[in-house]
Amino acid sequence: MTNPRQLAFIALKEVHKGAYADVALDRVLQKFKLPDHDRRLMTELVYGSVRRQRTLDTIIDQIATKKAQQQPPDLRTILHLGFYQLRYQQRIPVSAAVNTTVELAKENAFSGLTGFVNGLLRQYLRLAETSPDPLKLTENPVQRLGILYSFPDWIIEVWLEQLGFEETEKLCEWMNQTPTIDLRVNILRSSLEEVESAFNSVGVLVSRISHLPQALRLIGNAGAIQNLPGFREGWWTVQDSSAQLVGHLLDPKPGDVVIDVCAAPGGKTTHIAELMGDRGKVWACDKTASRLRKLKENAQRLNLQSIEICTGDSRNLPQFYQTADRLLLDAPCSGLGTMHRHADARWRQTPESVRELSQLQFSLLSHTSNFVKLGGLLVYATCTLHPAENEEVISRFLADSPDWQIEPPRQESPYSAYSTPSGCLKVWPHQQNMDGFFMVRLRKTNNSE
């Protein structure tokens, strides 16, 4: 089977049964080998239909007699694919979008409803001819942004409180973009110039990223990552530019003992080892052994010797008590800063799951801060934009721990561009064109004595 729309339908059925979008997509792509252009189309249809689910459901609600949730689940999925193409895929001819969706209905047990599918899509097109947007929007700002950009209301509320309407709308737009791929050059094996030159020689374009001395961003489609020059030689690894900021904020030195307490799959761990010149010790701790295997593979490919693996819950590793010069807690979080990379993340998280995560984050911070020597440093980082997981966790920790204080980036530091009045760093994606991140550098003092 090589029909990308039918394969997208198969993957989406799995997503609607609970599978992660990337896992469902990968499973189908592994089973059916597609040409590159069909592979790209299928990927776009799957991620786009999942990402825009609320908008697509609202369109069905507004123009069908039965609401989206009352439609047979597979028919709803087929309608999502049709409306997604009509609304968001300008390069696909309208006739192709309509005809292929009708064909999907016919091939998937809805041959008696092909007239309904055809009529609904054509009604949307008629509305599009007579109004600027067939989608009717409410005046309520939360619901308006939630429906237009396809986010749950609670996420919109969190952002509106921090940013206001205009900035929140820009952030919503940014989060619905196709994500870029950033690389981190392994300065122990290569250089920016060497990697740029190697990529140019095979027609792959890259750009540099300000403030980040190891970062390159791929421009356009570069094909399979592992086939690019220098991958096998360990010249570079994939890591978003925001995540690279974390390593620089930690600023590890050769000879340090560094503990990365939630290390897998190892992007930040390997960066720490590179910044230390691979001299010293980096303890990579994680409770998931399978994810640590991926870290080990990455470290071997990058030819890094200073990393030691430690499997276990970081809240229960007494052997590390006051051994670390520096510690990184890249805490498990809701991932609200990286939703453009994870199409279904916006539908998986809830206010309740955020509350649970903030408790876990505080617990991890309280326990692992004991691993740091007097005078040592701890960097707390998340890829979320929710104050309950960021500022509130830090405030609570500092209130309980008088021997810790925030160490803001120096005024002349290139990272001061991301600094907040409290001395934390916050990356807003629509302003800095990078994943959303929060990070703070804490110093252990003897104030409690």
Residue pairs with C-beta under 8 A, 6 or more apart in sequence:
1 7
1 32
2 32
2 34
2 35
2 38
4 34
4 38
4 39
4 41
4 42
4 45
5 41
5 42
5 45
5 81
5 100
5 101
5 104
6 104
6 107
6 108
7 28
7 29
7 32
7 34
7 42
8 41
8 42
8 45
8 46
8 49
8 81
9 74
9 77
9 78
9 81
9 104
9 108
10 28
11 21
11 24
11 25
11 27
11 28
11 42
11 46
12 24
12 46
12 49
12 50
12 77
12 80
12 81
13 73
13 74
13 77
14 24
14 27
15 21
15 24
15 46
15 50
15 344
16 73
16 77
19 27
20 344
21 46
21 47
21 50
21 342
21 343
21 344
22 342
22 343
24 46
25 42
25 43
25 46
25 47
28 42
29 39
29 42
29 43
34 42
36 221
36 223
40 221
44 89
44 178
45 81
45 84
45 85
46 343
47 343
48 84
48 88
48 89
48 343
49 56
49 77
49 80
49 81
49 84
50 343
50 344
50 347
51 150
51 176
51 343
51 346
52 80
52 84
52 87
52 88
52 150
52 176
53 80
53 150
53 347
54 146
54 147
54 150
54 151
54 152
55 87
55 135
55 147
55 148
55 149
55 150
56 68
56 79
56 80
56 83
56 84
56 87
56 150
57 68
57 69
57 76
57 80
58 68
58 135
58 147
59 83
59 87
59 124
59 134
59 135
60 67
60 68
60 71
60 76
60 79
60 83
60 120
61 67
61 68
62 134
62 135
62 136
63 120
63 123
63 124
63 127
63 134
64 71
64 120
68 76
68 79
69 76
71 79
72 110
74 108
74 109
74 110
75 105
75 110
75 113
75 117
78 101
78 104
78 105
78 108
78 110
78 117
79 101
79 117
79 120
81 101
81 104
82 97
82 98
82 101
82 104
82 117
82 120
82 121
83 121
83 124
85 92
85 96
85 97
85 100
85 101
86 94
86 97
86 98
86 121
86 124
86 125
86 128
89 97
94 125
97 121
98 118
98 121
98 122
98 125
101 117
101 121
102 114
102 117
102 118
102 121
105 111
105 113
105 114
105 117
106 114
110 117
124 134
127 134
128 134
135 147
135 148
137 144
137 147
137 148
138 144
138 147
141 156
141 160
141 165
142 153
142 156
142 157
142 160
143 153
145 151
145 156
145 160
145 165
145 168
145 169
145 172
146 152
146 153
146 155
146 156
148 172
149 169
149 172
149 173
149 175
149 176
150 176
150 346
151 172
151 175
151 346
152 346
152 347
154 350
154 351
155 336
155 346
155 349
156 168
156 172
158 336
158 385
158 386
158 387
159 168
159 171
159 172
159 385
160 168
162 385
162 387
163 171
163 428
167 428
167 430
170 430
171 428
171 429
171 430
173 430
174 340
174 429
174 430
174 433
175 339
175 340
175 429
176 340
177 340
178 340
179 340
179 341
180 217
180 218
181 217
181 218
181 222
181 225
181 238
182 209
182 215
182 216
182 217
182 218
182 238
182 239
182 240
182 241
182 244
182 434
183 195
183 206
183 215
183 216
183 217
183 218
183 236
183 237
183 238
183 239
184 214
184 215
184 236
184 237
184 238
184 239
184 244
184 267
184 271
185 191
185 192
185 195
185 214
185 215
185 216
185 235
185 236
186 214
186 234
186 235
186 236
186 237
186 270
186 274
186 302
187 213
187 214
187 274
188 274
188 277
188 278
188 302
188 303
188 304
189 233
189 234
189 235
189 302
189 303
190 230
190 233
190 235
190 236
192 208
192 213
192 214
192 216
194 230
194 235
195 206
195 216
195 229
195 230
195 235
195 236
196 206
196 216
198 229
198 230
198 235
199 205
199 206
199 216
199 222
199 228
199 229
201 229
202 228
202 229
204 218
204 220
204 222
204 228
205 218
205 219
205 220
206 216
206 217
206 218
206 219
207 216
207 217
207 219
208 215
208 216
208 217
209 215
209 216
209 217
209 241
209 434
210 414
211 245
211 414
211 415
211 417
212 241
212 244
212 245
212 248
214 244
214 271
214 274
215 241
215 244
216 236
217 241
222 228
225 231
225 238
226 232
229 235
230 236
231 301
232 301
234 301
234 302
234 303
237 267
237 270
237 298
237 301
237 302
238 267
239 267
239 268
239 271
240 338
240 434
240 435
241 434
241 435
242 337
242 383
242 427
242 432
242 434
242 435
242 436
242 437
243 267
243 268
243 271
243 383
243 435
243 437
244 271
245 415
245 418
245 425
245 427
245 437
245 439
246 268
246 271
246 328
246 330
246 379
246 381
246 437
246 439
247 268
247 271
247 272
247 275
248 275
248 415
249 379
249 381
249 409
249 415
249 425
249 439
249 441
250 258
250 272
250 275
250 326
250 328
250 377
250 379
250 441
251 275
251 326
251 377
252 258
252 272
252 275
252 276
252 280
252 282
252 325
252 326
253 276
253 280
253 325
254 276
254 277
254 279
254 280
255 276
255 279
255 280
256 276
256 280
256 281
256 325
256 326
257 280
257 281
257 283
257 323
257 324
257 325
257 326
258 272
258 276
258 280
258 281
258 282
258 283
258 324
258 325
258 326
258 327
258 328
259 282
259 283
259 285
259 320
259 323
259 324
259 326
259 327
259 328
259 368
259 371
260 268
260 269
260 272
260 282
260 283
260 284
260 285
260 327
260 328
260 330
261 285
261 314
261 327
261 328
261 329
261 364
261 368
261 371
262 285
262 286
262 314
262 329
262 330
262 331
262 332
262 364
263 269
263 284
263 285
263 286
263 292
263 295
263 330
264 284
264 286
264 288
264 291
264 292
264 294
264 295
265 291
265 294
265 295
265 298
266 284
266 292
266 294
266 295
266 296
266 298
266 299
267 298
268 328
268 330
268 381
269 282
269 284
269 295
269 299
269 307
270 295
270 298
270 299
270 302
270 304
270 307
272 282
272 328
273 282
273 299
273 302
273 304
273 306
273 307
274 302
274 304
276 282
276 306
278 304
278 305
278 306
279 306
280 306
281 306
281 308
282 306
282 307
282 308
283 308
283 310
283 320
283 324
284 292
284 295
284 307
284 308
284 309
284 310
285 310
285 311
285 312
285 314
285 317
286 292
286 295
286 310
286 311
286 314
287 311
287 312
287 313
287 314
289 311
292 309
292 311
295 307
295 309
296 309
299 307
310 317
314 364
314 367
314 368
315 363
315 364
315 367
315 368
316 367
317 371
320 371
321 370
321 371
322 370
322 371
322 372
322 373
322 374
323 371
323 373
324 371
324 372
324 373
324 376
325 372
325 373
325 376
325 377
326 372
326 376
326 377
326 378
326 379
327 368
327 369
327 371
327 372
327 376
327 377
327 378
327 379
328 378
328 379
328 381
329 364
329 365
329 368
329 378
329 379
329 380
329 381
330 381
330 382
331 360
331 361
331 364
331 365
331 380
331 381
331 382
331 389
331 393
332 357
332 360
332 361
332 364
333 357
333 361
333 382
333 383
333 384
333 386
333 389
334 345
334 349
334 353
334 354
334 357
334 384
334 386
334 389
335 342
335 345
335 349
335 383
335 384
336 345
336 349
336 384
336 385
336 386
336 436
337 382
337 383
337 384
337 385
337 427
337 429
337 435
337 436
337 437
337 438
338 345
338 383
338 435
338 436
339 345
339 346
340 429
341 435
354 386
354 388
354 389
355 388
357 389
358 388
358 389
358 392
358 393
361 382
361 389
361 393
362 393
362 396
362 397
365 380
365 393
365 397
366 397
366 400
366 401
368 378
369 378
369 397
369 401
369 404
369 442
369 444
372 378
372 444
373 444
374 444
374 445
374 446
375 443
375 444
375 445
376 443
376 444
377 407
377 441
377 442
377 443
377 444
378 404
378 441
378 442
378 444
379 439
379 440
379 441
379 442
380 393
380 394
380 439
380 440
380 442
381 437
381 438
381 439
381 440
382 389
382 390
382 437
382 438
382 439
383 435
383 436
383 437
384 390
384 436
384 438
385 426
385 428
385 436
385 438
389 438
390 424
390 426
390 438
391 422
391 424
391 438
394 406
394 424
394 440
394 442
397 404
398 404
398 405
398 406
401 448
402 447
402 448
403 444
403 445
403 446
403 447
403 448
403 449
404 442
404 443
404 444
404 445
405 442
405 443
405 445
405 447
406 422
406 423
406 424
406 440
406 441
406 442
406 443
407 423
407 441
407 442
407 443
408 416
408 419
408 423
408 424
408 441
409 415
409 416
409 419
409 423
409 425
409 441
410 416
415 425
417 432
418 425
418 426
418 427
418 432
419 425
420 426
423 440
424 438
424 439
424 440
425 437
425 438
425 439
425 440
426 437
426 438
427 434
427 435
427 436
427 437
427 438
428 436
429 435
429 436
